[in-house]
Amino acid sequence: MPIRGHLWTFAPFVAAHVRPARVAHSTPWSRSFDDPRRGAVTLTGRMHTMSPRRDRLVILVHGLGGSFESHYVRTASRTLSRRGVSHLRINLRGADRKGGNDYYHAGLVDDLEATLSCPEVSAFRQVFLWGSSLGAHVSLRFAALREEHPSLGGVIAVCPPLDLAPGAVEIDHWSRRPYLNHMLRALCEIYAGVAAHRVDVPISVERAKKIRSIRQWDDEVVAPWHGFASAQDYYAKVSVAPHLPSMKTPSLVVVGRDDPMIPTRVVHPSLARASKAIDARTVPGGHVGFSSSLDLGEKGPRGIDEQICTWIDRAG
């Protein structure tokens, strides 16, 4: 893997810890609903209402182990605010580390369903989902399963895994150990929060902390909790790749050419079979990290967030 892929991935992460992106004024948002398996589930987020008009809303969805405070979510929020676009940064269930009844997985679209149906969001004429990494996969899967949703204008998927089984193999490779360890620590934080509220979690927190691969995590933590027979069963049933040939929702898929976590050999076979609704761009970049001068071919300012906003304007 070229060193530039690691630099593009790592540099924004470090920069965000040194100087976090400043986001505009926002108000707390939450949504509670009943999950048929887990009971009451509460989602949290921050709503950025940039105009009294209820024309367009962008929902920002974080990646695996992330939250609405993840650096790529905050930089996207900053650009949307500068452009005067109302948006909502959400935490998928459990991601706020406050505990609760449940934790998310890569195919669980119920959180997006509940978000789009809440009064604050349904008041907008048009909604775009902007997901990164796992959040990109969840957003595409929602569009595939809810293609008739009246307000869904489109999806932006930045560095999505698309096919989860080969994606897990890549992430678990020894060369990606620093990224893997970071994700597993974050996932353990989420899991510990839920375990503190429930006694029926599949394994102890101490056992979870000893897990050393995504495949093992999905086998021991995700699959039994969410009703899958195994990690392989989970990957087969929720991967969005089989849905791409029939996708109808306009979707921008951005792939980092040197992504050290989800390499192009994982996503390109799925994109090759995608419908014309999928606008796929493979560009220089790492995992949710790109040059500040990135050009997606959209007219307007350079940079991943600016170019995506221009695509949204054109798609809407």
Backbone hydrogen bonds in HBPLUS format (Angstrom, degrees):
<---DONOR---> <-ACCEPTOR-->    atom                        ^
c    i                          cat <-CA-CA->   ^        H-A-AA   ^      H-
h    n   atom  resd res      DA  || num        DHA   H-A  angle D-A-AA Bond
n    s   type  num  typ     dist DA aas  dist angle  dist       angle   num
A0005-GLY N   A0002-PRO O   3.06 MM   3  5.72 143.9  2.19 114.9 123.2     1
A0006-HIS N   A0003-ILE O   3.08 MM   3  5.32 120.6  2.45 102.3 116.0     2
A0007-LEU N   A0003-ILE O   3.01 MM   4  6.35 156.0  2.07 151.3 158.9     3
A0008-TRP N   A0004-ARG O   2.87 MM   4  6.05 164.7  1.89 151.9 154.9     4
A0009-THR N   A0005-GLY O   3.13 MM   4  6.22 143.4  2.27 135.0 144.9     5
A0010-PHE N   A0006-HIS O   2.76 MM   4  5.81 165.5  1.78 153.4 157.7     6
A0011-ALA N   A0007-LEU O   2.87 MM   4  5.55 164.6  1.90 145.9 151.0     7
A0014-VAL N   A0010-PHE O   3.01 MM   4  6.31 160.6  2.04 160.4 165.7     8
A0015-ALA N   A0011-ALA O   2.89 MM   4  6.04 170.8  1.90 158.2 161.2     9
A0016-ALA N   A0012-PRO O   2.93 MM   4  5.97 150.0  2.02 140.3 147.7    10
A0017-HIS N   A0013-PHE O   3.31 MM   4  6.59 140.0  2.48 137.4 146.8    11
A0017-HIS N   A0014-VAL O   3.03 MM   3  5.25 128.8  2.31 101.5 114.9    12
A0018-VAL N   A0014-VAL O   3.04 MM   4  6.38 145.6  2.16 149.8 160.2    13
A0019-ARG N   A0015-ALA O   2.73 MM   4  5.85 166.8  1.75 154.5 158.9    14
A0027-THR N   A0047-MET O   2.93 MM  20  5.25 156.5  1.99 142.8 148.9    15
A0047-MET N   A0027-THR O   2.84 MM  20  5.25 167.0  1.86 160.7 160.0    16
A0029-TRP N   A0045-GLY O   2.92 MM  16  4.87 150.5  2.01 136.2 129.7    17
A0045-GLY N   A0029-TRP O   2.85 MM  16  4.87 129.8  2.10 149.9 142.7    18
A0031-ARG N   A0043-LEU O   2.97 MM  12  5.09 151.4  2.05 135.5 139.6    19
A0043-LEU N   A0031-ARG O   2.78 MM  12  5.09 166.9  1.80 146.9 150.2    20
A0033-PHE N   A0041-VAL O   2.94 MM   8  5.51 154.2  2.00 153.5 162.0    21
A0041-VAL N   A0033-PHE O   2.82 MM   8  5.51 161.2  1.85 167.3 173.8    22
A0035-ASP N   A0039-GLY O   2.64 MM   4  4.82 178.3  1.64 138.9 139.3    23
A0039-GLY N   A0035-ASP O   2.85 MM   4  4.82 151.1  1.93 141.0 141.1    24
A0091-ASN N   A0044-THR O   2.86 MM  47  5.57 153.3  1.93 171.1 162.7    25
A0046-ARG N   A0089-ARG O   2.89 MM  43  5.26 148.4  1.99 143.6 154.1    26
A0089-ARG N   A0046-ARG O   2.95 MM  43  5.26 163.8  1.97 155.4 155.1    27
A0048-HIS N   A0087-HIS O   2.77 MM  39  5.23 168.4  1.78 178.7 177.1    28
A0087-HIS N   A0048-HIS O   2.94 MM  39  5.23 151.8  2.02 140.2 148.8    29
A0125-ARG N   A0054-ARG O   3.08 MM  71  6.37 152.9  2.16 134.1 139.3    30
A0126-GLN N   A0055-ASP O   3.06 MM  71  6.24 139.0  2.23 139.7 152.1    31
A0057-LEU N   A0126-GLN O   2.93 MM  69  6.38 148.9  2.02 153.8 163.9    32
A0128-PHE N   A0057-LEU O   2.91 MM  71  6.38 155.0  1.97 155.1 163.0    33
A0058-VAL N   A0086-SER O   3.11 MM  28  6.55 151.5  2.20 136.4 144.0    34
A0088-LEU N   A0058-VAL O   2.85 MM  30  6.33 151.0  1.93 153.3 160.3    35
A0059-ILE N   A0128-PHE O   2.83 MM  69  6.21 165.3  1.85 168.1 172.5    36
A0130-TRP N   A0059-ILE O   2.82 MM  71  5.92 170.9  1.82 166.4 163.3    37
A0060-LEU N   A0088-LEU O   2.85 MM  28  6.12 162.3  1.88 154.9 160.9    38
A0090-ILE N   A0060-LEU O   3.30 MM  30  6.37 177.8  2.31 165.1 164.5    39
A0061-VAL N   A0130-TRP O   2.93 MM  69  6.11 162.1  1.97 143.1 145.1    40
A0132-SER N   A0061-VAL O   3.11 MM  71  6.44 147.6  2.22 162.8 169.5    41
A0066-GLY N   A0063-GLY O   2.99 MM   3  5.23 161.7  2.02 126.5 128.8    42
A0070-SER N   A0067-SER O   3.06 MM   3  5.39 170.3  2.07 115.9 117.8    43
A0073-VAL N   A0070-SER O   2.98 MM   3  5.32 130.1  2.23 107.4 121.3    44
A0074-ARG N   A0070-SER O   3.02 MM   4  6.34 157.8  2.07 157.8 164.7    45
A0075-THR N   A0071-HIS O   2.98 MM   4  6.21 159.2  2.02 150.3 155.6    46
A0076-ALA N   A0072-TYR O   3.22 MM   4  6.15 153.3  2.29 129.1 136.3    47
A0077-SER N   A0073-VAL O   2.92 MM   4  6.11 153.8  1.98 144.3 152.2    48
A0078-ARG N   A0074-ARG O   2.90 MM   4  6.15 153.9  1.96 146.8 153.5    49
A0079-THR N   A0075-THR O   3.14 MM   4  6.41 158.1  2.19 146.0 150.5    50
A0080-LEU N   A0076-ALA O   2.95 MM   4  6.20 164.9  1.97 153.7 158.1    51
A0081-SER N   A0077-SER O   2.89 MM   4  6.04 158.3  1.94 150.6 156.6    52
A0082-ARG N   A0078-ARG O   3.02 MM   4  6.22 158.2  2.06 145.0 150.9    53
A0083-ARG N   A0079-THR O   3.05 MM   4  6.27 140.2  2.21 143.3 154.0    54
A0083-ARG N   A0080-LEU O   3.18 MM   3  5.09 126.1  2.49  91.2 105.1    55
A0085-VAL N   A0080-LEU O   2.86 MM   5  5.11 171.2  1.87 153.1 150.4    56
A0084-GLY N   A0081-SER O   2.95 MM   3  4.94 154.1  2.01 101.7 110.1    57
A0095-ALA N   A0092-LEU O   2.87 MM   3  5.52 162.6  1.90 145.5 151.1    58
A0097-ARG N   A0094-GLY O   3.12 MM   3  5.77 162.7  2.15 121.8 124.9    59
A0108-LEU N   A0105-HIS O   3.30 MM   3  5.53 167.8  2.31 112.5 116.2    60
A0112-LEU N   A0109-VAL O   3.06 MM   3  5.43 122.5  2.40 106.7 120.1    61
A0113-GLU N   A0109-VAL O   3.01 MM   4  6.33 155.9  2.06 152.6 160.4    62
A0114-ALA N   A0110-ASP O   2.87 MM   4  6.08 161.8  1.91 150.2 154.1    63
A0115-THR N   A0111-ASP O   2.98 MM   4  6.12 148.9  2.08 137.9 146.9    64
A0116-LEU N   A0112-LEU O   2.91 MM   4  6.07 170.0  1.92 153.9 155.5    65
A0117-SER N   A0113-GLU O   3.15 MM   4  6.25 138.1  2.33 139.9 150.7    66
A0118-CYS N   A0115-THR O   3.26 MM   3  5.45 156.0  2.32 104.3 111.3    67
A0121-VAL N   A0118-CYS O   3.09 MM   3  5.58 134.3  2.30 112.7 124.1    68
A0122-SER N   A0118-CYS O   2.85 MM   4  5.94 176.5  1.86 169.4 170.4    69
A0123-ALA N   A0119-PRO O   3.22 MM   4  6.02 129.7  2.49 138.0 145.2    70
A0124-PHE N   A0121-VAL O   2.99 MM   3  5.78 167.4  2.01 123.9 127.9    71
A0127-VAL N   A0151-SER O   2.68 MM  24  5.64 159.1  1.72 158.1 154.6    72
A0153-GLY N   A0127-VAL O   2.70 MM  26  5.52 165.5  1.72 148.1 153.4    73
A0129-LEU N   A0154-GLY O   3.12 MM  25  6.56 159.8  2.16 153.3 155.6    74
A0156-ILE N   A0129-LEU O   2.70 MM  27  6.12 157.3  1.75 161.4 168.0    75
A0131-GLY N   A0156-ILE O   2.84 MM  25  6.13 153.1  1.91 178.7 169.5    76
A0158-VAL N   A0131-GLY O   2.98 MM  27  6.28 172.4  1.98 155.8 158.0    77
A0135-GLY N   A0132-SER O   2.90 MM   3  4.84 129.2  2.16 142.6 128.5    78
A0133-SER N   A0158-VAL O   2.80 MM  25  6.08 168.5  1.81 172.9 172.1    79
A0136-ALA N   A0133-SER O   2.91 MM   3  5.08 130.8  2.15 102.2 116.1    80
A0137-HIS N   A0133-SER O   3.13 MM   4  6.58 149.8  2.22 149.7 158.2    81
A0137-HIS N   A0134-LEU O   3.02 MM   3  5.01 115.1  2.46  94.4 110.2    82
A0138-VAL N   A0134-LEU O   2.92 MM   4  6.27 163.4  1.94 158.8 162.5    83
A0139-SER N   A0135-GLY O   3.03 MM   4  6.08 154.8  2.10 135.9 143.0    84
A0140-LEU N   A0136-ALA O   2.99 MM   4  6.19 162.0  2.02 148.7 152.9    85
A0141-ARG N   A0137-HIS O   2.94 MM   4  6.12 159.6  1.98 150.3 156.5    86
A0142-PHE N   A0138-VAL O   2.88 MM   4  6.11 153.0  1.95 146.9 154.3    87
A0143-ALA N   A0139-SER O   3.08 MM   4  6.36 162.8  2.11 147.9 151.8    88
A0144-ALA N   A0140-LEU O   2.91 MM   4  6.18 150.8  2.00 146.9 155.5    89
A0145-LEU N   A0141-ARG O   2.95 MM   4  6.14 152.9  2.03 150.2 156.3    90
A0146-ARG N   A0142-PHE O   2.73 MM   4  5.70 138.1  1.91 150.9 162.9    91
A0149-HIS N   A0146-ARG O   2.95 MM   3  5.57 160.0  1.99 126.4 127.5    92
A0155-VAL N   A0250-PRO O   3.00 MM  95  6.50 148.7  2.10 146.6 156.2    93
A0252-LEU N   A0155-VAL O   2.82 MM  97  6.27 154.3  1.88 161.3 165.0    94
A0157-ALA N   A0252-LEU O   2.75 MM  95  6.08 170.6  1.76 168.7 171.1    95
A0254-VAL N   A0157-ALA O   2.88 MM  97  6.25 160.2  1.91 153.0 159.2    96
A0159-CYS N   A0254-VAL O   2.79 MM  95  5.88 172.0  1.80 168.3 171.1    97
A0163-ASP N   A0161-PRO O   2.66 MM   2  5.65 140.0  1.82 113.5  99.6    98
A0241-ALA N   A0162-LEU O   3.17 MM  79  5.09 145.1  2.30 142.0 133.0    99
A0167-GLY N   A0163-ASP O   3.23 MM   4  6.24 148.3  2.34 146.2 155.1   100
A0168-ALA N   A0164-LEU O   2.87 MM   4  6.02 150.4  1.96 149.9 155.2   101
A0169-VAL N   A0165-ALA O   3.25 MM   4  6.60 154.5  2.32 146.6 153.3   102
A0170-GLU N   A0166-PRO O   3.10 MM   4  6.37 155.2  2.16 146.3 151.9   103
A0171-ILE N   A0167-GLY O   3.03 MM   4  6.30 166.6  2.05 152.6 156.0   104
A0172-ASP N   A0168-ALA O   3.00 MM   4  6.08 151.0  2.09 146.7 154.0   105
A0173-HIS N   A0170-GLU O   3.12 MM   3  5.34 159.7  2.16 107.6 113.9   106
A0176-ARG N   A0173-HIS O   2.91 MM   3  5.67 164.5  1.94 125.9 131.1   107
A0177-ARG N   A0174-TRP O   3.22 MM   3  5.31 158.0  2.27 115.7 114.3   108
A0179-TYR N   A0176-ARG O   3.08 MM   3  5.55 117.4  2.49 112.9 126.9   109
A0180-LEU N   A0176-ARG O   2.96 MM   4  6.15 167.3  1.97 159.6 163.8   110
A0181-ASN N   A0177-ARG O   2.86 MM   4  5.96 166.5  1.88 158.1 160.5   111
A0182-HIS N   A0178-PRO O   3.18 MM   4  6.30 157.2  2.23 140.5 146.5   112
A0183-MET N   A0179-TYR O   3.02 MM   4  6.33 161.2  2.06 153.4 158.0   113
A0184-LEU N   A0180-LEU O   2.91 MM   4  6.12 166.6  1.93 157.6 161.3   114
A0185-ARG N   A0181-ASN O   3.00 MM   4  6.16 156.2  2.06 147.6 153.4   115
A0186-ALA N   A0182-HIS O   3.18 MM   4  6.42 158.9  2.22 145.2 150.6   116
A0187-LEU N   A0183-MET O   2.84 MM   4  6.11 160.8  1.88 155.5 161.2   117
A0188-CYS N   A0184-LEU O   2.92 MM   4  6.06 149.2  2.01 143.6 151.5   118
A0189-GLU N   A0185-ARG O   3.13 MM   4  6.45 146.9  2.25 142.8 151.1   119
A0190-ILE N   A0186-ALA O   3.20 MM   4  6.59 157.7  2.25 149.4 154.3   120
A0191-TYR N   A0187-LEU O   2.89 MM   4  6.11 164.6  1.91 150.0 154.8   121
A0192-ALA N   A0188-CYS O   2.80 MM   4  5.87 159.7  1.84 148.4 153.8   122
A0193-GLY N   A0189-GLU O   3.18 MM   4  6.39 149.5  2.27 141.6 148.8   123
A0194-VAL N   A0190-ILE O   3.25 MM   4  6.66 152.8  2.33 148.8 155.2   124
A0195-ALA N   A0191-TYR O   2.83 MM   4  6.06 165.0  1.85 156.3 161.4   125
A0196-ALA N   A0192-ALA O   3.01 MM   4  6.09 137.9  2.19 140.8 149.8   126
A0197-HIS N   A0194-VAL O   2.91 MM   3  5.36 150.7  2.00 111.3 120.5   127
A0198-ARG N   A0194-VAL O   3.03 MM   4  6.26 130.1  2.29 146.6 161.2   128
A0208-ALA N   A0204-SER O   2.95 MM   4  6.26 157.9  2.00 147.5 154.1   129
A0209-LYS N   A0205-VAL O   2.97 MM   4  6.21 148.7  2.07 149.4 156.7   130
A0210-LYS N   A0207-ARG O   3.01 MM   3  5.35 150.8  2.10 108.2 117.2   131
A0211-ILE N   A0208-ALA O   3.17 MM   3  5.45 164.5  2.19 110.3 115.1   132
A0217-TRP N   A0213-SER O   2.98 MM   4  6.23 155.1  2.04 142.6 150.1   133
A0218-ASP N   A0214-ILE O   2.84 MM   4  6.08 162.9  1.87 155.3 158.9   134
A0219-ASP N   A0215-ARG O   2.91 MM   4  6.11 145.4  2.03 142.9 153.1   135
A0220-GLU N   A0216-GLN O   2.89 MM   4  6.02 159.0  1.93 153.8 158.0   136
A0221-VAL N   A0217-TRP O   2.75 MM   4  5.39 153.7  1.82 148.0 154.8   137
A0222-VAL N   A0217-TRP O   3.30 MM   5  6.71 153.0  2.38 138.0 145.4   138
A0223-ALA N   A0218-ASP O   2.79 MM   5  5.69 167.2  1.81 152.9 157.1   139
A0226-HIS N   A0222-VAL O   3.02 MM   4  6.06 155.8  2.08 160.4 166.9   140
A0228-PHE N   A0223-ALA O   2.83 MM   5  4.57 158.9  1.88 142.8 141.6   141
A0234-TYR N   A0230-SER O   2.97 MM   4  6.21 158.1  2.02 147.5 153.5   142
A0235-TYR N   A0231-ALA O   2.85 MM   4  6.15 164.9  1.87 157.9 160.9   143
A0236-ALA N   A0232-GLN O   2.97 MM   4  6.10 162.9  2.00 147.0 151.8   144
A0237-LYS N   A0233-ASP O   3.01 MM   4  6.11 150.3  2.10 146.1 153.6   145
A0238-VAL N   A0234-TYR O   3.09 MM   4  6.13 147.2  2.20 153.8 160.5   146
A0239-SER N   A0235-TYR O   3.13 MM   4  5.62 148.0  2.24 144.1 147.3   147
A0243-HIS N   A0240-VAL O   2.84 MM   3  5.44 148.0  1.94 123.1 133.3   148
A0244-LEU N   A0241-ALA O   3.18 MM   3  5.49 152.3  2.26 110.4 118.0   149
A0246-SER N   A0243-HIS O   3.13 MM   3  5.76 145.2  2.26 117.3 126.3   150
A0247-MET N   A0244-LEU O   3.25 MM   3  5.08 168.2  2.26 105.6 109.1   151
A0275-SER N   A0244-LEU O   2.97 MM  31  6.15 152.9  2.05 134.4 128.5   152
A0251-SER N   A0277-ALA O   3.00 MM  26  6.16 163.8  2.03 157.2 153.2   153
A0279-ASP N   A0251-SER O   2.69 MM  28  5.89 175.0  1.69 174.8 176.0   154
A0253-VAL N   A0279-ASP O   2.95 MM  26  6.03 160.9  1.98 132.5 138.0   155
A0281-ARG N   A0253-VAL O   2.80 MM  28  6.16 162.8  1.83 171.9 175.0   156
A0255-VAL N   A0281-ARG O   2.87 MM  26  6.13 168.4  1.89 155.9 157.6   157
A0283-VAL N   A0255-VAL O   2.94 MM  28  6.26 159.1  1.99 173.1 177.9   158
A0259-ASP N   A0256-GLY O   3.16 MM   3  4.93 161.6  2.19 112.8 109.3   159
A0257-ARG N   A0283-VAL O   2.72 MM  26  5.46 163.6  1.75 157.0 156.0   160
A0258-ASP N   A0285-GLY O   2.97 MM  27  5.66 147.4  2.08 158.4 168.7   161
A0266-VAL N   A0263-PRO O   2.96 MM   3  5.74 161.7  1.99 122.8 128.7   162
A0267-VAL N   A0264-THR O   3.12 MM   3  5.27 120.2  2.49  99.7 113.9   163
A0268-HIS N   A0264-THR O   2.84 MM   4  5.63 172.5  1.84 163.4 165.2   164
A0271-LEU N   A0267-VAL O   3.01 MM   4  6.25 160.7  2.05 156.4 162.7   165
A0272-ALA N   A0268-HIS O   2.90 MM   4  5.98 144.0  2.03 150.1 158.6   166
A0273-ARG N   A0270-SER O   3.16 MM   3  5.52 147.8  2.27 105.3 114.2   167
A0274-ALA N   A0271-LEU O   3.12 MM   3  4.93 162.7  2.15 102.1 107.3   168
A0278-ILE N   A0275-SER O   3.17 MM   3  5.84 164.2  2.19 116.1 120.6   169
A0286-GLY N   A0289-GLY O   2.77 MM   3  5.07 164.2  1.79 163.9 166.5   170
A0294-LEU N   A0291-SER O   3.14 MM   3  5.21 155.5  2.20 115.8 113.9   171
A0303-GLY N   A0294-LEU O   2.78 MM   9  4.51 172.8  1.78 138.5 140.9   172
A0307-GLN N   A0303-GLY O   2.89 MM   4  5.96 167.1  1.90 162.1 166.3   173
A0308-ILE N   A0304-ILE O   2.99 MM   4  6.11 152.1  2.07 143.1 150.8   174
A0309-CYS N   A0305-ASP O   2.98 MM   4  6.20 158.3  2.03 146.7 152.5   175
A0310-THR N   A0306-GLU O   3.02 MM   4  6.31 150.0  2.11 146.3 154.4   176
A0311-TRP N   A0307-GLN O   3.00 MM   4  6.30 151.7  2.08 142.4 150.1   177
A0312-ILE N   A0308-ILE O   2.89 MM   4  6.23 154.7  1.95 152.1 159.1   178
A0313-ASP N   A0309-CYS O   2.99 MM   4  6.29 158.8  2.04 146.4 151.5   179
A0314-ARG N   A0310-THR O   3.04 MM   4  6.31 153.2  2.12 146.1 153.1   180
A0315-ALA N   A0311-TRP O   2.80 MM   4  6.00 158.1  1.85 153.4 160.0   181
A0316-GLY N   A0312-ILE O   2.81 MM   4  5.84 150.1  1.90 151.3 158.6   182
